[in-house]
Amino acid sequence: MRFDVITLFPELIEQYCSFSIMSRALKNNVIELNTVNPRDFTVDKHRHVDDTPYGGGVGMVLMCEPFFKAYESIEKMPDAQAIMLTPQGKKFDHGMSVELSKKSQLILLCGHYEGFDERIRQSLDVLEVSIGDFVLTGGELPSLCLIDSISRNIEGALGKIESADYDSFSNGLLEYPQYTRPVEYRGMRVPDILLSGHHGEIEKWRLKQQLLRTHQRRPDLFERFSKRADLTKLEKKVLDEVLGEI
Ligand code: ADE
């Protein structure tokens, strides 16, 4: 998977990706990262990338030319997908993360402070993506959210112990509670079941905790899970148990 990020602040992207799991994934060639700065494609003396909006109004608008040129400078793979980060886009979630992780190349367009000239949206066949109903000052953080989350789905990015299979959302439910040493801390004990060594019982307990937690915090996800046609025997059994208790 190759990420090409069009950004006025390439260092923000590169710095984040130089730590922890992202840096290891880059080193192991599981992912590739390339940044392109539209400012490098300006022709005027002051290297402007924005201008005042036609029709008046406050703020500035990101100009076509530097963004088109930056986009055109990127070598495209046949299944490349361009993504524009904007609060007006489709809401990003685990499902979209998994789908996008099947691509060989994602080209991420980050705005900053101001909006894009509409013709950038129109011509570049971009998928507009939002990371939530709030406004950030730029597309770099949303881009990093996508890069981080999508990379986790790619084979080899996570070590065995960090496996994404056990994450929240991997089975459509929130995560179960986790504990580590010591057994007792400030009067709070680790549940006995986790110390029992009964792997089958532990698996069942964890699933039940996932269901209870999801029912309490995300009734929408609980509802969706309970209607799934592909539940395993264990999932059906524990779901029935939980439905009898809530
Ligand atoms: N740019 C600014 N705010 C954003 C958001 N919520 N999602 C994606 N891109 C953005």
Residues whose N, C-alpha, C, O or C-beta is under 5 A from the ligand:
A	BS01	ADE	L85 T86 P87 V129 S130 I131 G132 F134 V135 L136 T137 G138 G139 P142
